[in-house]
Amino acid sequence: MDQISPFYEKQLKCPVCEETFQTTKLRSRFVKVTGHDTDLMPIYEQDSCNPLFYHVFVCCHCGYSFSEEFSSYFAPGSKNNVIERVKSQWVYQDYGKERTIVEAINSYKLALYSGLLKKEKHLTLAGLALRTAWLYRELGRQKEEYRFMIMAANQYIEAYETEDLTGKQMSEVKILYLIAELNRRTGDTETAVSYFSKVIEKQHMSSDKKIVDMARDRWYEIREEMKQPKEEATV
């Protein structure tokens, strides 16, 4: 009996050029999560079976890149924007096979650009930016990791303030937590404390106890870090 591959191929139709293209996906049975970082980045048992690499679909014909979270709706003029700024400048590239981490990062950047031109939801753009930051973390490229964490935090703030989050896969409390944690990681302690406090304030209205507990832990950590210089100065 042939051994089943962790990968399988999927055919998609591009919403922009309407050509059919192929992408690669991972079978869920091969994906094993061993833990999460404090900004919810999943840690996988095997680097070779990282579904983050295949989250974005890239049309090899026109370059339009998107994820399952993208809406099928194009705002007036947005499809023409994609055609003018992506399709007209695209040189054929095939992202439909197994990807390296660099190819995965490039796919996210293409999707972010496509999403901005399409005027995609802030929540969707935030998710793309956050995953890009995670992949840069894997490479140890902190400057780029921070750049995309800041972008993700700003997009999450826009989503929280302007979008209807009812029925979304990501809860309001989780969004507030990520805004706080991403700001903490990038050095904006004041904003981090403000948003961690918002999470803790909603603890009685949220069913996501784990996120509330994580927010409380981060908040106490910041408080302790802020005390240290004062304590050291009095010694």
Beta strands, then each sheet from edge to edge (+ up, - down):
strand 1: 7-13
strand 2: 20-26
strand 3: 33-36
strand 4: 42-44
strand 5: 57-58
strand 6: 65-66
sheet 1: 1+ 2-
sheet 2: 3+ 4-
sheet 3: 5+ 6-
end
